[in-house]
């Protein structure tokens, strides 16, 4: 069996082999303790000192390591700084990745130039552009390098073959009138009678783009349209009594996702057609959303009132469960009830209704 002096030499060599800057204080303490032990041992009578140095204590072997090996500090976790958001007249873009941020997300997250966002790709079930889920990491200075102005609730009118804006939905004039770009009409699917928000740069007011299309249905929008329409002379028409709709949804249950303020109104409209409604806020987890889908015959996703993640999750879960799902841009009471009837009677496949 090796002597204690030899074991000590092996131990010191092993400590030096593992020496690192972080472990210097620990090694210094050990050397001080060993030096004190050597001085005490040297002060013993020769017979006793020789006996101590010649024999190893029970349980001590050359491979024993009474002190845990020195370990390196954990690797530093770099913080995700995301990408910087740059505002455009409609929507925006992340730099340097050039990922497009839709206007819906800009309004939902109240984004401004300089905000930093992270993003992750969502499953894409069509050949269209990719969809992302965005998260705000930090807010910018809220000082835009180029002033963007927006005018809301403008009324689209038809002049020849061109779509123009001459006034707001409440009747106020828009001066001078502006012709809307055909590419905006093609992308956002607005038409004569639509109510839109227009954006332009303060230093270039002639560059007007349609930033948002209001899907008529909210109380504010209906009032604005009613005010505008009341200014037009209309011929009187005989009053037609409205009949109660046929109960085409008899025994059917429909899930509506989003727009809590109109939850009870949607339920009454669907009950009027013989069906029953279940509702989800759009913030529920996938498990609760799947449980709700299993209890219904069809689902309507109000995509302007719920997150992109909830919309994509409901679509995917609906396909897995064999339940027809429709994402719609409108939130009017009658429109939602009519879509419920259409979805039940025709079993449409899941596609986006960008026209709203």
N, C-alpha and C positions, 0 to 999 in steps of 0.2 A: 504494500500500500504506500502511495507517495507520502512524503513528509508534508507537514503543514506549510513549511517554507516554499516547497515546490508548488503546492496548490495555490499559495498566495501569488507566486510569480505568474502562473497560468491565468489566474483570475485578472490580475492587472493587465496582462497582455490582451485578454479578450475585451476589457473595457476600453483600452486604447484603440483597438481595431474598430470599435463602434462609436468612437468619439465624434460628436457633432457640436456646433456652436450652441445649440439649445441645451445640450446635456452637460456643458462645462460646470455649472453650479453644483449639479448632483455628483459629478466625478470629484470635484474639489472637496466636498463634504466627506466622501468615502476615503480620499487620501489622508485627510486630517485624522479620521478615526483609525486608519491603519497605522499611521505614524505614532499615535498615542499608544496603540496596542504594542508596537515594537519597543517603545521606551519602557513600558511597564514590564514587558517580558524580559528585557535586558537587565532590569533591576532585580530579577529573581536570583536566588542562589544557583550556581552552575549546574548542580544535579537536576534541579527542578526545571531550569530553563531548557536544558538539553532534552529532557523528557517531553516537554511541551512541543518543541520544534521537531522532534523525531517522529511523533505519532499524529495521525489525522483524527479528529473527533469522529464519533459514530455518525453515519449518515452523510459525510462529506466525501464526494468523489471528484475526480478531475473535471467531470462534465457538469457538476452542479453549478447553478447560477443563482445565488441567493437574492440577487436584485434583478427585477425585470429588465429586459432589454430596452435600451433607449429607443424611443419612437419619434418619427418626424411629426411635426404639427400637421393637422388636417389641411388639405389643399384649400386654397382660398376660392370661394364661390363668387364668380363674377356676376354682378347685378345686371339683369336685362334692362337696357336703356331704351329698347324699342326703336321706332323710327319716327321721324318728325312729320307731322301733318301739315300740308299746305292747302289752304282753302282755294277753291275755284268758284266760278259763278254758279255752277251746279256741282255739288259733291266736292271731292277733293282727292288728294293723292298723297301717299306716304313716300318719303324720300329717305334713303336712296333707292328703295326697292321698287318704286313706281307702281305700288299696289293701289288700285282705284278704291276710294271710299264712297259708297253711294250717298245721295242726299238724305235718304231715310236714316242712315246711321249718323250723319252729321247733325241732324235735328234731334235725334234720340239722345245722343251723347253730348250735345251742346259743344261741338268741337270748334276750335279756332286755330289759326296758323300758329305753330310753335308747340302745340300739344304733342306729347310723345305717346305712341300707341304700340301695343303688340298685336299680332294677328295670327290666327291659325286657320288653315284651310278646312272647309266643311265638305262632306261627301257631295259629289256632283252627280246627279242622276239624269242629266241631259247633256246635249252637246253645246250648251251655252257657256258663257264665261264662268270662271270659278267663283265660288262664294266664300266669304271669310267671316269669322267671328272676331270682333275687335274689342280690345280692352284698353282703357286709358291708364297709362302708368304715371305720367306727370302732366301738369297743366303748364302752358306757356305763359308769356307775358301779357297775352290778350291784346297786344298792340299789333294790328295788321299792317304790314309794310305797304299795302295798296288798299285804299278804302273801297270796300264793297258795299253797295247799297241795294236794298231790296224793297220792292213795292208789292203789297199783298192784295189778293182778292180782285184781280183784273178780269174783265169779261172778254172772252174770245168771240170775235164776230167774223163772218165771211164776207169778203169784198172781191167779187169776181172769182178767181181761183186761189186767192191768197187769204190766209188767216191773219187778222189784224186785231189790235187792241186800241179802242178809241175811248174807253171809259172803264171805270171800276164797276164792280158788281152792285155797288150801292147807288150808281148813277153819276158819280163825280166824273168829270171829263179827264181823259189822259191826253195831255198836250205836249208835244205834237203826237199824233197817232204813230204807232210803230207796227211794222210788218214782222210777223214771227217767222223764224227759220223753219223751212220744211224738215230739216234733219231733227229739230226738236220735236216736231209733231210726230215724226215717224218713231222716235225713241220713246216718247212719253204718252203717245196715243191720245192726245187731246184733239178737240174738234170744236165746231161752232157751238157756242153755249157753255163751253167749259169755263171753269173759274181757276185761274192760275196765279202763281207768284212769279214776278219778273225780277231778275237781278242784273246789275251792270256795274262797271267800275266807275268811280266818281270822276276820274280823269278821262274817261272815254264813254260818255253816256249813250252814244249811238250803238254801242255793242251790247245789245239787250238779249238775254237768254232766258228761257223758261226754266226756272229752278224747281218748281213744284206744281203738281196738278192736284186740286182739291176734289176728292171724290164726294160728290154731293150726298149729304145724309146727316151731317151734324147740324145742330140747331142754328149755329152761327152762319153756316154756309147756306142753309135753306132760307134763312131770313134775308141774307144778302141777295140771293137770287130772286126771292119774292119781291124785294124792293126794286130791283132792276127791271123785272118783268112787269111790275105794276105801272111803270112809266110808259109802256107801250100800249097803244089802243088795241083792244081785242074785240072781235065780234062776239056778241052774246050767243051762247049755245044752250040748247035745252038741257036742263039738269037731268042727269041719268042716275037713277038709284043704284047704288052699289050692292050687289048681292054678296052674301056670305060665301067665301071660297069653299070649294069642295074639299072635304077632309081627305086629301090624297096622302097625307102622312099618317093615316090611321094605324096606330100600333107601332109606329116607328120612333126611334130615339135619335136625336142629332146632337153632336157635341159642337159647341161654338167656343173658340179659343180667342180671348182678348176682348178689350173694350168693356170693362166692368160697369161704367155708368149706364150702359144700355142693356145690361144683362136681363133685367125683368121685362123690358120691352121686346127683346128678341124672344123670350120665352112665351109671351102672350101671342106674338105673331105666329110662332110655330104651333102653339096649341090651337089657334084659330083654324089651322089646317089639319087638325086631328092628331098631331104628333106631340112629343115631349122633348124637352131640351135639357142637356147637361152643359155645364160651363166650366172653363178653365181659364185662369188668369194669363197663362203663357209663361209663368215663372215656375211652374211646378216641375219637379224632377221627372226624369224619364220613367221611373217606376209608376208614379201616380198618373202620368199621362197615358202610359200603356194600360193601366187599370181602367181609366175612363174610356179609352177607345174600345176595350173589350165589352163595354156595356151598351154601346151604341151601334147604329146601322150605318152612319156616315158622319163625317166631321168637316167643319168649315174653319179655316184658319184666317183670321183677320190680320193680314201680314203687316198692316200699318200700326197695329196695336200690340204686337208681341215681338220678342227678340228673334234674331235670325236663327239662333240655336234651337229655340222652341219650334219655329216653323219647320226647320229641317228635320228635327227629331220626330215631330208628329207625322211628317210625310213618310219618313222611313219606317216608323212603327206601323202606320196604316198599311203600307205595302206588305210588311211581314205578317200582319193579322188579316189581310184580305179585306180591309175596310176602305171604301172610297173616301179620299181626302181631297179637298179643293182649297187652294190658297187664293183668296180674293182681295182686291184692293179697296172695294167699297165697304162702307159700314152702315149704310142706311137700313132701317128696320125692315122695310118691304123687300129690299134687295137681298138681305140675308135670308129672309123666309123664302123668297123665290128661288134662291140658290139651293136651299135645303130640298125644295120640291124637285128641282132639276137633278140634283145629285142622287136622290132616292129613286126617281123614275127612270133615269137613263144610265146610272152607274158610270159616270164619266171617269176617265183616268185622271190622275193627279197631274195638272199643269198649272202654270202661273197664269193668273188673269190680270196682266199688267194694265189692260184697258180699264179695269175697275168698273 
